[in-house]
Amino acid sequence: MPSAICPVCREVHDIGPEGVCPHCGGELESFANSDAYLKEMAPKIVEERKVAGIEGLVGGLEAVIINTEQDHQRAAVKGLLRTTGHSFAGAFLDHSLRTVVLSHKSSADILVRSRQGGGGPFTAYNGALKTRHLPSTRLETFVFRCRDLERYVGIQRERGVQFVQEDLVHTGTHSFIQTVPSTFTGNSIGFVEWHSPAREWRPDGSDELDWAHEKPDAPHLANIGMLDHTATRVRARDRDAAIIEFMHLTDYTFQFAVYVKHLNSITNVARLLPDDFAMVFTSGISPFSDDHPSGPTEGFIKNYGTRVHHMAFATERIENTFDALKADGMGFLLELVGSPDEGLKQTFSEASPDTLLVNEYIHRYGDFDGFFSKSNVGLLTAATAKQ
C-alpha cells in the first residue's frame, strides 16, 4: 500500500497521496525520505535546547547496556571478550539484575545484563520473527554523561519526556535514570552523573559475583579499540522522528546521510564531537512493501524489529585482526571492504547468537577526513541481507 506524508504535522499514513491528513487537515504528499526536513529542524532543535536550559548538560557515551537471556549471559560475555578489546571489570547482582561490566581505557563500557525475573519494558520490542526465541535480548540502553542530572530531568519532565524510574537512582558513586523505550527505535537513553572519579556501576546494596572472566591472551585483540558507533535500524516512516527525538534528549546533532538508492536504504549520522561515539540510524528511503524492492534494511526490520543492528569498533592493523578473528572461529557477512585510497576499511561479523548483535570493525586511515564512504556503506548494507 502506498504511503503519504502530511507536510504540516509530519504524520505518515498508509494511503495514497490524494486526500487530507486525518490529524491536522494538511494536504497529503507521496512519502519518501529526504534530508530537507532534518536539515531545517537540526538548528531549531539546538536553539530549543538552549532556550530550555539543557544544552551542554549531556556529554559523551559512558556505557551501552545489553540485556540477554539468563542462560546466555555467560556466553555473551565470553563472546565479547574474544571479539573486542574490552576486558572484564567486575560483576554484581542487585535485587533484579545480574550485571557484568566490560571496560576499555579509551571507550564507553559495555554492561551485559540479565533480568532475574524476566519481562521488563523492552519485551514488546523483541517479538519479531527472528527474535521471539530470545524475548529479553537486545542492546537496550545508551548511557550518556550528564553534569546536572536533577536539573536535566526536571526540565525534560516538563517537556513531556517519560522515564522508567520515578526518581533518580542515587548511589555513593553516581546518580542514574533512563527514559522509557522509544516507540521509534525500541532504545532507551540513560543518563549518569558521576560523584566519584571512579566509574563504578555497582548500586548500593548489591552483591559482588564471583564471575571473573579471563580475557583470551590473543595479540590481535589489542588492535580493537573504542566503540566508534552503533547503528539502529528504524522504519522509513520513523526516520525523521527517531533522529529528532534523540536530538531532543542529548547534545547530538544530525550531520549527514548516505543514500543507497538501489537498496532503498539511508545511513544517517548524528555526532557530538568529531572524535566521540557517533549514533547512526539506518532506515529505508521508502517503507516496506514486499521483500525484493524494500531492500535489506526494511527486510531486517521485518525479521528482527527495530533495534541496534551492530556495534562498530575502531580497529588498528585491520587486515591482521580480521584474519586472526576468522582463524579463531568468528564468521563474517563479507570480506574487508575499502582501501587506503578510499580512506577506510570495514567489515561486518555474523550476528552473535547470544546478543543478536553484529560487530563491525572499522579502520580510518590517517588522512581520511570523513566518517563513511558511499561505496562501503552500499556493500555493508547489502551484506545484511544474509541475516
LUMLUMBA-138366 format. One record per residue (C-alpha): residue number from 1; x, y, z. Coordinates in Angstrom, 3 decimals. Each point is the difference from the previous one (the first is absolute). Layout:
// LUMLUMBA-138366
REC, seq, X, Y, Z
REC, NUM, X, Y, Z $
...
//
This chain:
// LUMLUMBA-138366
REC, seq, X, Y, Z
REC, 1, 0.000, 0.000, 0.000 $
REC, 2, 1.488, 3.433, -0.906 $
REC, 3, 0.842, 2.403, 2.798 $
REC, 4, -0.654, 3.700, 0.263 $
REC, 5, 1.374, 2.668, 2.333 $
REC, 6, -1.562, 3.143, 1.363 $
REC, 7, 2.457, 2.895, -0.468 $
REC, 8, -1.604, 1.827, 2.942 $
REC, 9, 0.080, -2.549, 2.858 $
REC, 10, 2.393, -2.495, -1.671 $
REC, 11, -2.392, -2.907, 0.614 $
REC, 12, 0.421, -2.897, -2.445 $
REC, 13, -3.117, -1.849, -1.124 $
REC, 14, -0.430, -3.268, -1.872 $
REC, 15, -2.174, 1.521, -2.695 $
REC, 16, 0.583, 1.613, -3.349 $
REC, 17, 1.027, 3.651, -0.369 $
REC, 18, -3.538, 1.138, -0.811 $
REC, 19, -1.920, 1.440, 2.908 $
REC, 20, 0.726, 1.803, 3.231 $
REC, 21, 1.670, -0.941, 3.261 $
REC, 22, -2.553, -1.409, 2.440 $
REC, 23, 1.894, 1.598, 2.906 $
REC, 24, 0.519, 3.597, -1.082 $
REC, 25, -1.634, 0.395, -3.394 $
REC, 26, 3.238, 0.580, -1.900 $
REC, 27, 0.130, -0.958, -3.664 $
REC, 28, 1.724, -3.384, -0.317 $
REC, 29, 3.023, -0.574, -2.217 $
REC, 30, 1.715, -3.209, -1.174 $
REC, 31, 2.417, -1.193, 2.689 $
REC, 32, 3.730, -0.506, -0.541 $
REC, 33, 2.779, 1.015, 2.357 $
REC, 34, 2.279, 2.941, -0.771 $
REC, 35, 2.360, 2.161, 2.047 $
REC, 36, -1.901, 3.251, -0.471 $
REC, 37, -2.108, -0.237, 3.150 $
REC, 38, 2.870, -1.170, 2.238 $
REC, 39, 2.306, 2.739, -1.242 $
REC, 40, -2.717, 2.539, 0.709 $
REC, 41, -0.750, -1.390, 3.447 $
REC, 42, 3.535, -0.632, 1.311 $
REC, 43, 0.907, 3.641, 0.767 $
REC, 44, -3.483, 0.621, 1.388 $
REC, 45, 0.361, -2.892, 2.451 $
REC, 46, 3.389, 1.297, 1.142 $
REC, 47, -1.630, 3.364, 0.660 $
REC, 48, -2.870, -1.680, 1.860 $
REC, 49, 2.523, -1.794, 2.209 $
REC, 50, 1.688, 3.316, 0.776 $
REC, 51, -3.287, 1.698, 0.853 $
REC, 52, -1.080, -2.935, 2.180 $
REC, 53, 3.325, 0.077, 1.875 $
REC, 54, 1.218, -3.500, -0.852 $
REC, 55, 2.562, 0.794, -2.691 $
REC, 56, 3.400, -1.014, 1.332 $
REC, 57, -1.318, -2.228, 2.801 $
REC, 58, 0.389, -3.307, -1.855 $
REC, 59, 3.438, -1.196, -1.017 $
REC, 60, 1.461, -3.074, -1.614 $
REC, 61, -0.891, -3.673, 0.205 $
REC, 62, 0.959, -1.735, 3.247 $
REC, 63, -1.461, -3.467, -0.596 $
REC, 64, -2.297, -2.172, -2.047 $
REC, 65, -2.235, -2.512, 1.775 $
REC, 66, -0.610, -3.330, -1.706 $
REC, 67, -2.614, -2.258, 1.553 $
REC, 68, 0.102, -3.748, -0.649 $
REC, 69, -1.930, -3.083, 1.000 $
REC, 70, 1.252, -1.299, 3.347 $
REC, 71, 1.414, -3.177, -1.534 $
REC, 72, 1.805, 1.960, -2.740 $
REC, 73, 1.717, 2.608, 2.174 $
REC, 74, 3.258, -1.844, 0.649 $
REC, 75, 0.360, -0.926, -3.668 $
REC, 76, -0.727, 3.605, -1.021 $
REC, 77, 2.759, 1.279, 2.304 $
REC, 78, 2.492, -2.564, -1.247 $
REC, 79, -0.877, 0.866, -3.583 $
REC, 80, 0.620, 3.705, 0.536 $
REC, 81, 3.295, -0.692, 1.764 $
REC, 82, 1.118, -2.089, -3.010 $
REC, 83, -1.044, 2.508, -2.650 $
REC, 84, 0.576, 3.484, 1.459 $
REC, 85, 2.708, 1.875, 1.865 $
REC, 86, -2.143, 0.236, 3.136 $
REC, 87, 1.019, -1.874, 3.161 $
REC, 88, -1.848, -1.319, 3.035 $
REC, 89, -0.336, 2.713, 2.660 $
REC, 90, -2.414, -1.541, 2.503 $
REC, 91, -3.365, -1.645, 0.543 $
REC, 92, -2.783, 0.586, 2.501 $
REC, 93, -3.533, -0.995, 0.880 $
REC, 94, -2.657, 2.392, 1.262 $
REC, 95, -3.666, -0.668, 0.767 $
REC, 96, -0.956, -0.538, -3.642 $
REC, 97, 3.078, 0.081, -2.251 $
REC, 98, 3.159, -2.026, -0.453 $
REC, 99, 2.602, 2.253, -1.628 $
REC, 100, 3.453, -0.580, -1.481 $
REC, 101, 2.094, 3.075, -0.769 $
REC, 102, 2.439, -0.002, -2.919 $
REC, 103, 2.324, 2.967, -0.362 $
REC, 104, 2.647, 1.484, -2.274 $
REC, 105, 2.183, 2.956, 0.907 $
REC, 106, -1.021, 2.076, -3.044 $
REC, 107, -3.615, -1.079, -0.356 $
REC, 108, -3.444, -0.033, 1.466 $
REC, 109, -0.669, -3.034, 2.183 $
REC, 110, -2.127, -2.972, -1.028 $
REC, 111, -2.419, -1.184, 2.696 $
REC, 112, -1.320, -3.513, -0.680 $
REC, 113, -3.099, -0.657, 2.090 $
REC, 114, -2.746, -2.514, 0.572 $
REC, 115, -3.246, 0.621, 1.864 $
REC, 116, -0.575, -2.472, 2.787 $
REC, 117, -3.759, 0.065, -0.374 $
REC, 118, -0.211, 0.367, -3.770 $
REC, 119, -2.325, 2.514, -1.600 $
REC, 120, 0.857, 3.686, 0.102 $
REC, 121, -0.973, 3.000, -2.123 $
REC, 122, 1.783, -1.247, -3.147 $
REC, 123, -1.797, -3.317, -0.470 $
REC, 124, -2.573, 1.531, -2.324 $
REC, 125, 2.780, 0.835, -2.477 $
REC, 126, 1.491, -3.510, -0.121 $
REC, 127, -2.797, -1.998, -1.588 $
REC, 128, 1.007, 0.068, -3.669 $
REC, 129, 0.328, -3.142, -2.100 $
REC, 130, 3.713, -0.582, 0.698 $
REC, 131, 0.137, 1.407, 3.549 $
REC, 132, -2.990, -1.535, 1.766 $
REC, 133, 2.099, -2.983, 1.148 $
REC, 134, 2.086, 2.514, 2.020 $
REC, 135, -2.713, 2.246, 1.471 $
REC, 136, 2.330, 1.821, 2.411 $
REC, 137, 2.962, 0.511, -2.327 $
REC, 138, 1.014, 3.321, -1.536 $
REC, 139, 2.319, 2.950, 0.446 $
REC, 140, -2.474, 1.945, 2.107 $
REC, 141, 1.557, 3.187, 1.313 $
REC, 142, 2.601, 2.633, -0.874 $
REC, 143, 1.294, 1.740, 3.134 $
REC, 144, 1.331, 3.541, -0.403 $
REC, 145, 1.862, 2.165, 2.480 $
REC, 146, -2.021, 2.844, 1.547 $
REC, 147, 1.455, 2.783, 2.129 $
REC, 148, -3.181, 1.057, 1.842 $
REC, 149, -2.386, -2.921, -0.163 $
REC, 150, -2.637, 1.333, 2.386 $
REC, 151, -0.328, 3.202, -2.014 $
REC, 152, -0.007, -1.881, -3.289 $
REC, 153, -2.752, -2.409, 1.078 $
REC, 154, -2.134, 2.808, 1.390 $
REC, 155, 0.143, 1.899, -3.275 $
REC, 156, -0.633, -3.067, -2.143 $
REC, 157, -2.979, -1.104, 2.089 $
REC, 158, -1.539, 3.411, -0.629 $
REC, 159, 0.590, -0.579, -3.719 $
REC, 160, -1.898, -3.302, 0.177 $
REC, 161, 2.898, -2.476, 0.129 $
REC, 162, -0.887, -3.189, 1.890 $
REC, 163, 2.497, -1.960, 2.086 $
REC, 164, 0.001, -3.595, 1.219 $
REC, 165, 0.796, 1.041, 3.574 $
REC, 166, -2.210, 2.368, 1.970 $
REC, 167, 3.049, 1.518, 1.700 $
REC, 168, 3.730, 0.114, -0.601 $
REC, 169, 1.869, -3.091, 1.141 $
REC, 170, 2.762, 1.184, 2.330 $
REC, 171, 3.068, -1.986, 1.073 $
REC, 172, 3.223, 0.986, 1.709 $
REC, 173, 1.683, 0.466, -3.385 $
REC, 174, -2.690, 1.168, -2.397 $
REC, 175, -3.603, 0.925, -0.739 $
REC, 176, -1.912, -1.639, -2.851 $
REC, 177, -3.270, 0.065, -1.921 $
REC, 178, -1.202, -1.219, -3.399 $
REC, 179, -2.837, 0.775, -2.370 $
REC, 180, -2.739, -2.422, -0.895 $
REC, 181, 0.756, -1.839, -3.266 $
REC, 182, -0.543, 2.068, -3.117 $
REC, 183, -2.981, -1.004, -2.112 $
REC, 184, 2.155, 0.731, -3.064 $
REC, 185, 3.149, -1.974, 0.879 $
REC, 186, -0.745, -2.186, 3.014 $
REC, 187, 3.095, 1.578, 1.613 $
REC, 188, 0.203, 1.781, 3.351 $
REC, 189, 2.292, 2.928, 0.746 $
REC, 190, 1.629, -0.063, 3.435 $
REC, 191, 1.826, 2.751, 1.860 $
REC, 192, 2.652, -0.265, 2.692 $
REC, 193, 1.485, 2.714, 2.189 $
REC, 194, 3.213, -1.107, 1.658 $
REC, 195, 0.698, 0.978, 3.602 $
REC, 196, 3.362, -1.750, 0.124 $
REC, 197, 3.049, -0.158, -2.280 $
REC, 198, -0.448, -3.773, -0.135 $
REC, 199, -2.496, -1.197, -2.617 $
REC, 200, -1.760, -2.520, 2.244 $
REC, 201, -3.325, -1.359, -1.261 $
REC, 202, -0.862, -2.105, 3.056 $
REC, 203, -3.073, 1.300, 1.858 $
REC, 204, -0.018, 0.153, 3.785 $
REC, 205, -1.045, -3.284, 1.609 $
REC, 206, 1.003, -2.166, -2.966 $
REC, 207, 2.040, -3.171, 0.392 $
REC, 208, 3.251, -0.583, -1.806 $
REC, 209, -0.082, -3.113, -2.169 $
REC, 210, 2.827, -2.484, -0.340 $
REC, 211, -0.314, 0.152, -3.764 $
REC, 212, 3.524, 0.932, -1.033 $
REC, 213, 0.531, -0.585, -3.705 $
REC, 214, 3.563, -0.030, -1.281 $
REC, 215, 0.625, 1.749, -3.272 $
REC, 216, 1.613, -2.233, -2.597 $
REC, 217, 3.725, 0.560, -0.392 $
REC, 218, -0.275, 0.917, -3.686 $
REC, 219, 2.204, 2.812, -1.381 $
REC, 220, -2.527, 1.032, -2.658 $
REC, 221, -2.525, 1.069, 2.660 $
REC, 222, 2.301, 2.891, 0.918 $
REC, 223, -0.732, 1.432, -3.469 $
REC, 224, -3.717, 0.395, 0.790 $
REC, 225, -0.698, 3.299, 1.723 $
REC, 226, -2.852, 2.328, 0.802 $
REC, 227, -3.676, -0.439, -0.769 $
REC, 228, -0.071, 2.271, -3.051 $
REC, 229, -3.717, -0.075, -0.769 $
REC, 230, -3.104, -2.150, 0.063 $
REC, 231, -2.703, -0.215, -2.642 $
REC, 232, -3.689, -0.330, 0.819 $
REC, 233, -2.397, -1.219, -2.670 $
REC, 234, -3.173, 2.111, -0.106 $
REC, 235, -2.990, -0.073, -2.323 $
REC, 236, 0.046, 2.424, -2.903 $
REC, 237, -3.082, 1.764, 1.298 $
REC, 238, 1.671, 0.591, 3.405 $
REC, 239, 3.420, 1.129, -1.184 $
REC, 240, -0.451, 3.749, 0.561 $
REC, 241, -1.881, -0.483, 3.267 $
REC, 242, 2.635, -2.366, 1.432 $
REC, 243, 2.888, 2.378, -0.716 $
REC, 244, -1.874, 3.047, 1.248 $
REC, 245, -1.005, -1.822, 3.196 $
REC, 246, 3.649, -0.906, 0.644 $
REC, 247, 1.081, 3.598, -0.593 $
REC, 248, -2.571, 1.233, 2.520 $
REC, 249, 1.469, -2.336, 2.636 $
REC, 250, 3.735, 0.611, -0.569 $
REC, 251, 2.424, 2.609, -1.305 $
REC, 252, 0.393, -1.921, -3.247 $
REC, 253, -0.819, 1.521, -3.382 $
REC, 254, -0.895, -1.557, -3.348 $
REC, 255, 2.962, 0.418, -2.328 $
REC, 256, -0.503, -1.880, -3.251 $
REC, 257, -1.562, -2.991, -1.703 $
REC, 258, 1.244, -2.473, -2.601 $
REC, 259, -2.639, -1.223, -2.459 $
REC, 260, 0.278, -3.400, -1.673 $
REC, 261, -2.948, 0.308, -2.348 $
REC, 262, 0.209, -3.410, -1.687 $
REC, 263, -0.270, -1.618, 3.470 $
REC, 264, -2.698, 2.421, 1.248 $
REC, 265, 2.191, 0.960, 2.965 $
REC, 266, 1.261, 3.118, 1.784 $
REC, 267, 2.788, 0.082, 2.571 $
REC, 268, -0.420, 3.081, 2.220 $
REC, 269, 2.713, 1.283, 2.338 $
REC, 270, -0.454, 2.124, 3.150 $
REC, 271, 3.149, 1.299, 1.707 $
REC, 272, 1.012, 1.756, 3.186 $
REC, 273, 3.679, 0.678, -0.751 $
REC, 274, 2.130, -1.370, -2.859 $
REC, 275, 1.937, -2.463, 2.171 $
REC, 276, -2.932, -1.133, 2.157 $
REC, 277, -2.344, -2.939, -0.355 $
REC, 278, -2.466, 0.561, -2.862 $
REC, 279, -3.641, -1.067, -0.056 $
REC, 280, -1.066, -1.447, -3.344 $
REC, 281, -3.557, -0.627, -1.144 $
REC, 282, -0.641, -2.113, -3.097 $
REC, 283, -3.389, -0.012, -1.678 $
REC, 284, -1.666, -0.566, -3.326 $
REC, 285, -0.524, 2.859, -2.413 $
REC, 286, -3.514, -1.317, -0.573 $
REC, 287, -1.994, -2.276, 2.338 $
REC, 288, -0.112, -3.782, -0.179 $
REC, 289, -2.252, -1.360, -2.732 $
REC, 290, 1.287, -3.481, -0.858 $
REC, 291, 3.330, -1.768, 0.366 $
REC, 292, 1.862, 0.857, -3.188 $
REC, 293, -0.549, 3.734, -0.625 $
REC, 294, -0.038, 0.816, 3.700 $
REC, 295, 3.702, -0.839, 0.359 $
REC, 296, 2.073, -1.502, 2.828 $
REC, 297, -0.569, 2.789, 2.546 $
REC, 298, -3.785, -0.176, 0.003 $
REC, 299, 0.317, -3.784, -0.372 $
REC, 300, 2.123, -0.169, 3.152 $
REC, 301, -2.688, 1.890, 1.923 $
REC, 302, -2.643, -2.418, -1.251 $
REC, 303, 2.034, -2.914, 1.392 $
REC, 304, 1.622, 1.539, 3.095 $
REC, 305, -2.068, 3.075, 0.831 $
REC, 306, 1.409, 3.455, 0.674 $
REC, 307, 3.209, -0.436, 1.968 $
REC, 308, 3.728, 0.618, 0.043 $
REC, 309, 1.462, -2.013, -2.847 $
REC, 310, 3.713, 0.339, 0.733 $
REC, 311, 2.700, 1.393, 2.237 $
REC, 312, 3.006, 1.400, -1.890 $
REC, 313, 3.488, -0.082, 1.496 $
REC, 314, 2.975, 2.088, -1.143 $
REC, 315, 2.613, -2.512, -1.098 $
REC, 316, 3.723, 0.296, -0.688 $
REC, 317, 1.838, -2.466, -2.277 $
REC, 318, -3.420, -0.964, -1.255 $
REC, 319, 1.197, -2.566, -2.568 $
REC, 320, 1.930, -2.011, 2.607 $
REC, 321, -2.813, 0.399, 2.518 $
REC, 322, -2.598, -1.188, -2.513 $
REC, 323, 2.081, -3.074, -0.861 $
REC, 324, 0.586, -0.806, 3.683 $
REC, 325, -3.676, 0.310, 0.884 $
REC, 326, -0.893, -2.354, -2.865 $
REC, 327, 2.666, -2.459, 1.120 $
REC, 328, -1.545, 0.103, 3.478 $
REC, 329, -3.337, -1.072, -1.444 $
REC, 330, -1.816, 3.282, -0.526 $
REC, 331, -2.304, 0.063, -3.019 $
REC, 332, -0.402, 3.055, -2.222 $
REC, 333, -2.740, 1.278, -2.286 $
REC, 334, 2.581, 1.270, -2.504 $
REC, 335, 3.716, 0.424, -0.533 $
REC, 336, 1.775, 3.250, 0.818 $
REC, 337, -1.248, 2.824, -2.223 $
REC, 338, 1.722, 3.289, -0.786 $
REC, 339, 3.651, 0.925, -0.442 $
REC, 340, 2.580, 2.597, 1.054 $
REC, 341, -0.844, 1.959, -3.150 $
REC, 342, -3.669, 0.098, 1.023 $
REC, 343, 0.982, 1.009, 3.534 $
REC, 344, -1.322, -2.892, 2.049 $
REC, 345, -0.565, -3.745, 0.282 $
REC, 346, -2.944, -1.728, 1.672 $
REC, 347, -1.753, -3.315, 0.446 $
REC, 348, -3.007, -1.523, 1.749 $
REC, 349, 0.115, -3.155, 2.105 $
REC, 350, -2.850, -2.442, 0.130 $
REC, 351, -2.481, 0.757, 2.772 $
REC, 352, 0.710, -1.411, 3.447 $
REC, 353, -2.513, -2.719, 0.930 $
REC, 354, 0.091, 1.320, 3.568 $
REC, 355, -0.496, 3.750, -0.575 $
REC, 356, -1.366, 0.104, -3.592 $
REC, 357, 2.592, 2.721, -0.659 $
REC, 358, 2.391, 0.262, -2.924 $
REC, 359, 3.520, 1.316, 0.618 $
REC, 360, 1.383, 2.476, -2.492 $
REC, 361, 3.749, 0.523, -0.181 $
REC, 362, 1.018, 3.313, -1.543 $
REC, 363, 3.330, 1.627, -0.746 $
REC, 364, 0.276, 3.560, -1.299 $
REC, 365, 3.340, 0.900, -1.516 $
REC, 366, 1.802, 3.075, 1.300 $
REC, 367, -0.822, 2.433, -2.807 $
REC, 368, -3.678, -1.001, -0.243 $
REC, 369, -2.149, 2.890, 1.216 $
REC, 370, -3.385, -1.652, -0.440 $
REC, 371, -2.037, -2.477, 1.993 $
REC, 372, -1.235, -2.498, -2.631 $
REC, 373, 0.434, -0.516, -3.720 $
REC, 374, -3.050, -0.553, -2.179 $
REC, 375, 1.484, -3.088, -1.656 $
REC, 376, 0.667, -1.694, 3.354 $
REC, 377, -3.440, 0.887, 1.319 $
REC, 378, -1.573, -1.667, -3.016 $
REC, 379, 2.011, -3.202, 0.380 $
REC, 380, -0.620, -0.220, 3.755 $
REC, 381, -3.709, 0.672, -0.427 $
REC, 382, -0.293, -2.698, -2.653 $
REC, 383, 1.750, -2.493, 2.309 $
REC, 384, -2.749, 0.320, 2.605 $
REC, 385, -2.308, -1.851, -2.405 $
REC, 386, 1.897, -3.167, 1.027 $
REC, 387, -1.556, 0.235, 3.455 $
//
